[in-house]
Amino acid sequence: MTFVMMILASMLAAFFGSLVGLGGGMILVPILIILHNNVPGFEWATTQTIVGIALVAMIFTALSSLRAYMRIKTVDYKTGAILLTGTIPGSILGTWLNGTLDTTNFSLYFGIFLLLMFLLLFIDRDKLANKREPKANEKTRVFEVKGQTYTYHVSLLAGFFVSFVIGTLSSLFGIGGGIIAVPAMIILFNMPVQIATATSMFMVFFTSVFSTTAHAISGNILWEYTIFFIVGAILGGTLGSKVNQILKGRTLEWILKILIIIMAVQLIIGD
């Protein structure tokens, strides 16, 4: 029964994470914390092992959903590569911070973080994406999606800063960074929503790989349990990317907002 719960938890996180380009770690981590505190059979789920397994699961979540976005050609690979420049040093810092945190307060830390991310989701992405098109220069990106051309600027310095923050938080809390990357790409670079969402999954994949490597070196991943989360991540990520093309984005985001605030309150106030 415990193994079935692992697969279902990973499926749920991957499903919702792939819908809006968030990766799913911010859903899986609090689920595992709650299971650890309330369900027999999850005694192994310590702070470090939860984060490590969540990162592994996100690699396969990102791969599953990224394939769908690649087919409809909404991934900006060049911008994604720029935004990965600070991921490695950020992942190293996040892994170190994860090992120094007081584990008795980890639920509180993550609950507060989820609360902040809940507020971040209220950013009006469509309004931000509909700003006046910038004048062309050497930093201008021209991207075409379904016959419509989009123009936006990508700064290397801003990209490094964003990716460093994402890499740090990814290793610290076991998230893919999409919840930060998507709004950041829209706010800082005026990137269209659909391109930002797809490109964020490109980033989530590599961020998760780097962060997983750092945690594996630190011995934070219990590989005997990981296979069950990988299965759930593949199933949930594939299903989520398909549903993404059917349901309205706003509807999906409201479902995610409700789920996040419930988990945040649960983690902050305790059992």
LOKE-413844 format. One line per 2 residues: number of its first residue (from 0); for each residue x, y, z of C-alpha. Coordinates in pm, whole numbers. Each point is the difference from the previous one (the first is absolute). Example, Ala and Ser with C-alpha at 12.3 -4.5 7.8 and 13.67 -1.06 7.14 Angstrom:
# LOKE-413844
0> 1230,-450,780  137,344,-66
This chain:
# LOKE-413844
0> 0,0,0  290,233,79
2> 146,-46,-348  -338,73,-159
4> -22,324,200  348,96,-123
6> -105,-46,-363  -329,187,51
8> 173,290,180  253,32,-281
10> -273,-23,-265  -202,276,168
12> 301,230,27  117,-67,-356
14> -351,43,-142  -59,344,149
16> 362,107,-43  7,-73,-372
18> -329,181,-60  147,345,59
20> 376,-61,-34  81,-12,372
22> 170,-341,21  -200,-142,291
24> 258,8,278  -188,264,194
26> -292,-245,12  189,-325,62
28> 218,133,285  -287,110,229
30> -191,-322,-82  298,-206,118
32> 41,214,311  -366,-58,88
34> 32,-374,-67  314,-16,213
36> -180,166,290  -323,-200,-22
38> 35,-331,-189  192,-311,114
40> 254,-116,-256  134,346,-80
42> 243,25,292  286,8,-253
44> -124,332,-141  239,240,172
46> 54,356,-114  299,-82,-222
48> -142,-322,-149  -333,168,-84
50> 178,275,-194  229,-249,-174
52> -284,-225,-118  -211,297,-109
54> 285,120,-222  40,-342,-164
56> -374,-17,-65  7,344,-161
58> 259,-111,-255  -252,-246,-141
60> -294,237,44  184,260,-207
62> 98,-254,-267  -357,-123,-36
64> -155,345,-36  291,149,-197
66> -56,-248,-283  -350,139,-52
68> 122,361,-1  277,-89,-244
70> -253,-148,-240  -195,328,-15
72> 330,195,-14  -54,238,294
74> 341,-55,166  252,285,-34
76> 323,-201,34  236,298,-30
78> -169,194,278  -26,-318,206
80> 376,-52,-34  68,361,108
82> -222,-45,303  195,-309,107
84> 337,175,43  -34,41,376
86> -167,-335,69  311,-199,94
88> 138,246,263  -354,54,125
90> -55,-376,38  321,-34,200
92> -104,283,233  -351,-143,40
94> 134,-347,87  225,152,267
96> -287,204,145  -223,-309,1
98> 253,-183,216  31,288,247
100> -372,65,56  -159,-98,329
102> -209,-299,-114  -254,52,280
104> -99,330,-168  13,-120,-361
106> -379,-34,-22  -37,361,113
108> 261,123,-248  -161,-179,-291
110> -350,106,106  105,366,-2
112> 170,-50,-337  -320,-153,-144
114> -200,293,136  230,243,-184
116> -30,-204,-319  -379,0,39
118> 6,379,-4  239,-2,-297
120> -254,-198,-203  -238,297,13
122> 223,194,-240  -203,79,-311
124> 218,-178,-256  -211,93,-299
126> 14,370,86  376,-20,46
128> 43,-184,-329  -201,257,-195
130> 240,289,51  120,210,-293
132> 254,-185,-212  360,116,61
134> 228,152,-262  225,-254,-164
136> 368,-29,104  263,-271,45
138> -187,-140,304  -334,-26,-176
140> -160,-342,-37  -250,-58,-281
142> -213,-309,49  -290,-133,-205
144> -280,-216,144  -293,-122,-208
146> 50,270,-262  32,288,249
148> 333,179,48  116,113,345
150> 289,236,76  170,36,339
152> 339,78,158  210,-240,209
154> 280,138,217  291,-233,80
156> 61,167,339  -366,-23,101
158> -8,-357,-130  294,-96,220
160> -162,153,308  -335,-172,-64
162> 163,-339,-63  220,34,310
164> -307,62,217  -185,-287,-166
166> 295,-237,46  31,94,367
168> -369,-42,80  -15,-321,-204
170> 265,-171,212  -123,159,323
172> -368,-89,-26  -10,-270,-268
174> -189,205,-259  69,29,-371
176> -10,380,4  -280,43,-253
178> -213,192,249  273,266,1
180> 120,-36,-359  -335,51,-174
182> -93,332,166  364,115,-18
184> 23,-58,-375  -322,192,-53
186> 82,288,236  369,45,-85
188> 3,-90,-371  -361,62,-111
190> -11,-361,-123  -338,-136,-120
192> -173,-228,250  -6,-312,-216
194> 371,27,-83  91,73,364
196> -192,-307,119  162,-235,-251
198> 348,147,49  -37,-35,377
200> -38,-377,-38  324,1,-202
202> 163,177,295  -167,-224,259
204> 154,-307,-164  359,126,15
206> -45,167,339  -131,-328,141
208> 291,-194,-153  259,234,152
210> -173,8,339  -52,-377,2
212> 369,-53,-70  95,223,291
214> -238,-185,235  116,-341,-126
216> 360,92,79  -116,104,347
218> -179,-335,47  -348,152,28
220> -177,-230,-248  -149,-336,104
222> 11,-181,-334  -205,-298,124
224> -305,229,24  77,222,-297
226> -122,-242,-269  -360,30,125
228> 13,379,-24  151,-20,-349
230> -292,-216,-119  -250,247,144
232> 187,296,-149  -3,-145,-352
234> -371,-86,16  -101,331,159
236> 221,213,-222  -128,-163,-319
238> -363,33,106  47,359,118
240> 152,116,-328  -293,-150,-192
242> -263,159,225  192,329,-30
244> -108,19,-365  -367,-58,89
246> -82,210,307  31,377,35
248> 316,121,167  -184,218,251
250> -210,-294,118  312,-209,53
252> 177,277,188  -293,42,241
254> 9,-371,75  371,30,71
256> -48,310,216  -257,-177,217
258> 225,-304,39  302,213,91
260> -178,209,264  -146,-312,165
262> 345,-157,24  160,325,118
264> -247,39,286  37,-368,93
266> 379,28,21  2,333,187
268> -257,-82,270  111,-364,38
270> -193,-324,10
